[in-house]
Amino acid sequence: MTDLFSPITFRDLTLPNRIAVSPMCQYSSIDGFANDWHLVHLGSRAVGGAGLVFTEASAVLPEGRITPNDLGIWKDDHIASLARIVDFLHGQGAHSAIQLAHAGRKASMQRPWEGDRLLSPSEDGWTNVAAPSPIAFNHHYAKPHELDATGIARITEAFAAAARRALTAGFDIVEIHSAHGYLLHEFLSPLSNRRTDLYGGSFENRIRLLVETVDAIRAEWPQNRPLFVRISAVEWTDGGWDLDQSVALARVLEQHGVDLVDVSSGGNVSGATIPTGPGYQVPFAERIRREAGIPTAAVGQITAPAQADQIIRNGQADLVLLARQMLRDPYWPLHAAQELGMSVSWPPQYLRAAQPTSTRREPVQVSS
């Protein structure tokens, strides 16, 4: 029976287990560059046994950042620092993924722990905040300008160029971020997309930019490497994007060469009431997997090893992505394996600590 520690293959890539480190914004970059914080943050989760490690959302354009401190991949200069991280992840037996993103109308903000506030150009913010329609997320955010045809084409080209850079950096998987109220999600939703051209109105028009982005990346990304897409399956608001549309979108994405849909929810409606709880988004991943015939990843308050294992055993999703739990315990996969009675290989540097406690006391070696 398939379980949490069984391998899974996408195209030519086989992951050693079904555990992935979810993209988690660290807001610790300068000019988009990865640094030692990112190396240690991501590298420690690879040491901890995750089969797949995602970078945080990486902006494909400088104005596509949520904050001035977001990770970026909009210029070739970013490649070397990302490649350093990829090399370390691979050295620990983990595969590497990068999430490509554009913040849309949620851009140019202060880091969350510093307060929910729009930054001015004098504070390293910017004024060219873009969206499908000139509708602000809420009063804390900028009123964006509406993208014209030239601006939309530039977005697609930026995602494709970012995929080329990701390939040079050595990433195994690219994921397109089309969730949580950022640009591509904004185009999907009738609540944020009020356009009357080819990119607005009907379902086919609202998904057009995402599908064009998938095609543009597939033209650059090798056919033997997987492509994922993250979506918000529902917006928790009447009249918004819903699960029926998510299933229909997933069918289209599968036809355009997407290998997995990473299923989250919310983020596009300020103040939406979301009934959270353990595994509260898993049913969305399960339905999309069943009805669209495409692999899915489950996210959201997955914390216990037995819970994660059950999601895989029951066929509700093909991967589980952990975020906050991985912050609390970078070695969660190794601890989960022990709890579930699975064989697991700790890094040799940690083997002594991983063995059952002995009654024998050994001297501690201290270097002079």
C-alpha distance (Angstrom), angle and dihedral (degrees) to the residues before:
residue distance angle dihedral
M1 . . .
T2 3.80 . .
D3 3.78 112.2 .
L4 3.79 141.0 171.7
F5 3.80 92.6 -82.4
S6 3.78 98.5 46.4
P7 3.81 118.1 110.2
I8 3.80 122.3 -110.7
T9 3.80 129.4 -161.2
F10 3.79 128.5 -144.9
R11 3.80 112.0 -177.1
D12 3.85 104.3 -50.3
L13 3.81 94.9 -18.6
T14 3.80 122.4 94.0
L15 3.79 118.0 -167.9
P16 3.82 114.1 -151.5
N17 3.81 93.1 -136.8
R18 3.82 141.5 1.7
I19 3.82 96.6 -104.9
A20 3.80 120.0 107.5
V21 3.79 132.6 177.2
S22 3.79 105.2 -123.9
P23 3.82 120.2 -130.6
M24 3.81 106.9 -89.5
C25 3.80 121.5 -176.5
Q26 3.80 111.0 -127.6
Y27 3.82 98.4 -179.1
S28 3.78 89.0 -148.3
S29 3.81 104.4 119.0
I30 3.78 131.2 106.6
D31 3.81 113.7 -146.7
G32 3.80 89.6 -12.8
F33 3.80 96.6 -62.7
A34 3.80 122.2 142.6
N35 3.79 112.3 -128.9
D36 3.81 142.3 177.1
W37 3.79 91.7 -65.3
H38 3.80 90.8 60.0
L39 3.79 92.4 45.0
V40 3.80 92.9 53.1
H41 3.81 95.3 38.2
L42 3.80 94.5 51.4
G43 3.78 96.5 30.6
S44 3.79 94.4 55.5
R45 3.81 90.3 56.3
A46 3.80 90.0 52.5
V47 3.80 89.0 51.0
G48 3.81 85.6 50.2
G49 3.79 92.4 63.8
A50 3.82 106.5 -100.7
G51 3.79 111.7 154.4
L52 3.81 92.7 -146.3
V53 3.80 130.0 26.6
F54 3.80 122.3 -164.4
T55 3.76 124.9 -157.4
E56 3.76 115.3 -133.1
A57 3.80 119.1 -92.6
S58 3.81 104.9 -57.7
A59 3.78 116.2 -154.2
V60 3.79 118.1 -123.7
L61 3.84 90.9 -159.5
P62 3.81 129.8 26.8
E63 3.82 91.3 -119.6
G64 3.81 87.9 50.9
R65 3.78 92.4 72.2
I66 3.79 121.9 109.5
T67 3.80 89.3 -143.8
P68 3.81 134.7 2.9
N69 3.81 86.3 -103.1
D70 3.81 98.0 61.5
L71 3.78 123.1 121.8
G72 3.81 112.9 -103.7
I73 3.77 143.3 -161.9
W74 3.81 100.6 179.1
K75 3.81 95.7 115.2
D76 3.78 137.2 40.0
D77 3.80 91.1 -116.4
H78 3.82 88.3 72.8
I79 3.80 94.0 62.4
A80 3.82 100.9 79.7
S81 3.81 97.0 55.6
L82 3.80 90.9 46.6
A83 3.80 91.8 48.3
R84 3.80 89.5 54.7
I85 3.81 89.2 58.4
V86 3.81 93.3 44.7
D87 3.80 90.7 52.5
F88 3.80 91.3 52.5
L89 3.81 93.2 47.8
H90 3.79 90.8 50.9
G91 3.79 90.3 48.2
Q92 3.81 89.3 59.2
G93 3.80 93.7 50.7
A94 3.82 96.1 -103.1
H95 3.78 127.1 124.3
S96 3.77 120.9 -128.1
A97 3.79 132.0 -128.5
I98 3.78 133.2 178.7
Q99 3.78 125.0 -154.7
L100 3.81 111.9 -143.0
A101 3.78 113.8 -151.3
H102 3.77 149.7 171.4
A103 3.81 117.3 -164.0
G104 3.81 96.2 -150.5
R105 3.80 112.1 -175.5
K106 3.82 91.9 -2.1
A107 3.82 92.6 67.9
S108 3.82 134.4 114.8
M109 3.80 95.3 37.3
Q110 3.77 132.7 144.6
R111 3.80 118.1 -104.0
P112 3.83 108.7 -81.2
W113 3.79 96.2 -116.9
E114 3.80 89.1 55.1
G115 3.82 94.2 55.5
D116 3.81 138.8 -82.3
R117 3.80 99.3 -76.1
L118 3.80 138.6 137.2
L119 3.82 113.4 -121.2
S120 3.78 122.7 -135.1
P121 3.83 123.5 -140.0
S122 3.80 88.9 -100.9
E123 3.82 87.2 60.2
D124 3.83 94.0 49.2
G125 3.81 92.4 -91.2
W126 3.79 124.9 124.0
T127 3.79 139.8 -137.2
N128 3.81 102.0 -141.9
V129 3.81 95.1 87.3
A130 3.81 107.5 159.0
A131 3.80 136.4 -161.3
P132 3.79 140.9 155.6
S133 3.83 89.7 -97.2
P134 3.82 133.8 14.1
I135 3.82 94.6 -102.2
A136 3.81 120.0 127.4
F137 3.81 119.0 -135.7
N138 3.81 88.5 -128.8
H139 3.81 138.4 -38.9
H140 3.82 92.3 -73.3
Y141 3.82 92.2 61.1
A142 3.79 134.2 69.3
K143 3.78 122.1 -92.9
P144 3.81 97.9 -116.9
H145 3.77 127.9 -139.9
E146 3.79 117.3 -116.0
L147 3.79 113.5 -106.9
D148 3.78 115.0 -119.8
A149 3.82 125.4 -152.0
T150 3.80 91.9 -85.5
G151 3.79 91.8 50.0
I152 3.80 92.3 49.0
A153 3.81 91.3 50.8
R154 3.81 89.0 50.5
I155 3.82 90.4 54.5
T156 3.80 92.5 53.3
E157 3.80 91.9 46.8
A158 3.82 90.5 49.5
F159 3.81 92.2 54.4
A160 3.81 90.7 49.0
A161 3.81 92.2 48.8
A162 3.81 90.0 48.8
A163 3.81 89.9 53.4
R164 3.81 89.8 53.6
R165 3.79 89.5 52.8
A166 3.81 91.0 46.9
L167 3.79 88.9 55.0
T168 3.80 91.5 50.9
A169 3.81 89.4 49.7
G170 3.81 89.1 55.1
F171 3.80 102.6 -113.0
D172 3.80 116.1 164.5
I173 3.81 97.1 -153.2
V174 3.79 136.0 27.1
E175 3.80 120.3 -154.6
I176 3.81 123.1 -165.4
H177 3.80 112.7 -142.4
S178 3.81 107.7 -135.4
A179 3.81 98.0 151.1
H180 3.80 144.5 78.8
G181 3.79 96.8 47.2
Y182 3.79 97.8 -62.9
L183 3.79 123.9 137.5
L184 3.80 103.5 -74.5
H185 3.79 90.9 42.6
E186 3.82 89.1 49.4
F187 3.80 88.8 59.7
L188 3.81 91.5 50.6
S189 3.78 96.3 53.6
P190 3.81 123.7 77.9
L191 3.80 87.1 -150.6
S192 3.81 93.4 65.3
N193 3.82 100.1 23.7
R194 3.82 113.2 69.0
R195 3.80 95.8 156.9
T196 3.79 123.1 138.6
D197 3.81 98.0 -160.5
L198 3.81 131.1 81.9
Y199 3.81 90.2 -64.4
G200 3.79 98.7 54.5
G201 3.77 144.1 49.0
S202 3.79 110.9 33.0
F203 3.79 125.0 56.2
E204 3.82 90.0 -110.3
N205 3.79 91.3 53.5
R206 3.81 95.7 45.1
I207 3.82 92.4 52.8
R208 3.81 92.4 44.6
L209 3.83 97.6 95.0
L210 3.81 92.9 48.7
V211 3.81 91.8 48.5
E212 3.81 91.4 47.2
T213 3.80 89.0 49.7
V214 3.81 91.0 50.9
D215 3.81 90.1 50.5
A216 3.81 92.6 47.1
I217 3.80 91.7 51.2
R218 3.80 93.2 43.9
A219 3.82 87.8 55.6
E220 3.82 88.8 58.0
W221 3.80 102.0 30.7
P222 3.84 115.3 79.1
Q223 3.79 115.4 -102.9
N224 3.80 90.8 -126.6
R225 3.82 92.8 58.9
P226 3.82 123.6 79.8
L227 3.79 125.8 -112.6
F228 3.82 120.2 -156.7
V229 3.82 131.1 -171.8
R230 3.80 125.6 -155.6
I231 3.79 116.5 -148.9
S232 3.78 137.9 174.9
A233 3.79 100.6 -122.6
V234 3.81 93.6 -158.6
E235 3.80 135.8 10.5
W236 3.82 95.4 -148.6
T237 3.82 88.8 -127.6
D238 3.80 131.4 103.9
G239 3.79 112.2 -106.7
G240 3.78 93.8 19.8
W241 3.78 134.2 108.6
D242 3.80 108.7 -54.2
L243 3.79 143.4 -172.6
D244 3.81 95.4 -93.3
Q245 3.80 89.4 57.7
S246 3.81 90.3 45.7
V247 3.80 91.0 55.6
A248 3.80 90.8 48.3
L249 3.82 91.0 47.7
A250 3.80 91.7 49.4
R251 3.81 90.3 55.1
V252 3.81 89.6 53.9
L253 3.79 93.3 45.8
E254 3.80 91.5 52.4
Q255 3.80 89.4 54.4
H256 3.81 90.1 52.7
G257 3.80 95.8 54.1
V258 3.80 103.7 -89.2
D259 3.81 111.6 147.1
L260 3.81 102.3 -165.2
V261 3.79 139.1 11.9
D262 3.80 113.4 -140.1
V263 3.81 102.9 -148.7
S264 3.80 121.3 -148.2
S265 3.82 129.8 139.1
G266 3.80 145.1 -139.1
G267 3.78 130.4 14.9
N268 3.81 100.8 120.7
V269 3.80 100.1 80.2
S270 3.78 118.5 61.6
G271 3.78 111.9 -131.9
A272 3.80 96.7 9.6
T273 3.80 113.3 162.6
I274 3.81 108.2 -120.6
P275 3.82 118.3 -172.3
T276 3.78 97.6 -143.1
G277 3.78 126.2 -173.2
P278 3.81 139.8 133.7
G279 3.78 109.1 -38.1
Y280 3.79 92.4 -9.5
Q281 3.83 93.4 155.2
V282 3.81 96.9 44.7
P283 3.85 94.2 92.1
F284 3.82 88.6 60.5
A285 3.80 91.7 55.0
E286 3.80 89.9 45.5
R287 3.80 94.9 53.1
I288 3.81 94.5 44.9
R289 3.81 89.9 49.0
R290 3.79 92.5 49.2
E291 3.81 100.3 42.0
A292 3.81 101.9 32.9
G293 3.80 96.1 40.3
I294 3.79 94.3 -132.6
P295 3.82 129.8 120.8
T296 3.79 114.9 -102.2
A297 3.79 139.9 -163.4
A298 3.79 121.8 -138.5
V299 3.80 122.4 -143.3
G300 3.78 138.3 170.9
Q301 3.81 129.8 80.6
I302 3.79 94.9 -9.1
T303 3.78 101.9 151.8
A304 3.81 113.0 140.0
P305 3.82 123.3 74.7
A306 3.81 92.7 -134.2
Q307 3.80 90.1 50.3
A308 3.82 92.7 51.8
D309 3.79 92.1 44.2
Q310 3.80 91.6 51.0
I311 3.82 91.7 52.7
I312 3.80 89.5 58.0
R313 3.83 96.2 39.5
N314 3.80 92.0 50.2
G315 3.78 92.7 50.4
Q316 3.79 93.7 -118.7
A317 3.81 92.6 132.0
D318 3.79 140.0 -8.7
L319 3.81 98.1 -132.1
V320 3.79 134.7 24.0
L321 3.80 117.7 -144.4
L322 3.78 117.4 -156.4
A323 3.80 125.5 -164.5
R324 3.81 119.0 157.3
Q325 3.78 92.4 27.6
M326 3.81 88.8 55.4
L327 3.81 89.3 52.0
R328 3.78 89.7 53.3
D329 3.80 93.2 44.8
P330 3.82 119.3 16.7
Y331 3.82 88.4 -175.0
W332 3.80 95.2 53.6
P333 3.84 93.7 124.6
L334 3.79 92.1 55.2
H335 3.79 92.2 46.0
A336 3.82 90.1 45.7
A337 3.79 91.4 53.1
Q338 3.78 91.1 53.0
E339 3.80 92.1 47.6
L340 3.81 92.1 49.2
G341 3.80 93.2 46.1
M342 3.80 94.5 -114.3
S343 3.77 124.6 146.9
V344 3.78 110.5 -107.8
S345 3.78 136.9 177.5
W346 3.78 115.7 -134.9
P347 3.80 117.4 -159.9
P348 3.81 108.0 -88.1
Q349 3.80 89.9 -119.5
Y350 3.83 88.6 62.7
L351 3.81 100.9 39.9
R352 3.79 95.8 105.9
A353 3.79 92.5 54.5
A354 3.79 91.5 44.7
Q355 3.80 94.8 56.4
P356 3.81 120.0 90.4
T357 3.79 111.7 -85.4
S358 3.78 112.2 -90.9
T359 3.78 126.1 -146.9
R360 3.77 88.5 -134.5
R361 3.78 114.7 94.1
E362 3.78 115.7 -141.6
P363 3.77 124.1 -161.2
V364 3.78 116.2 -102.9
Q365 3.80 113.0 -121.7
V366 3.76 112.3 -134.1
S367 3.78 120.6 -170.5
S368 3.75 116.5 -133.7
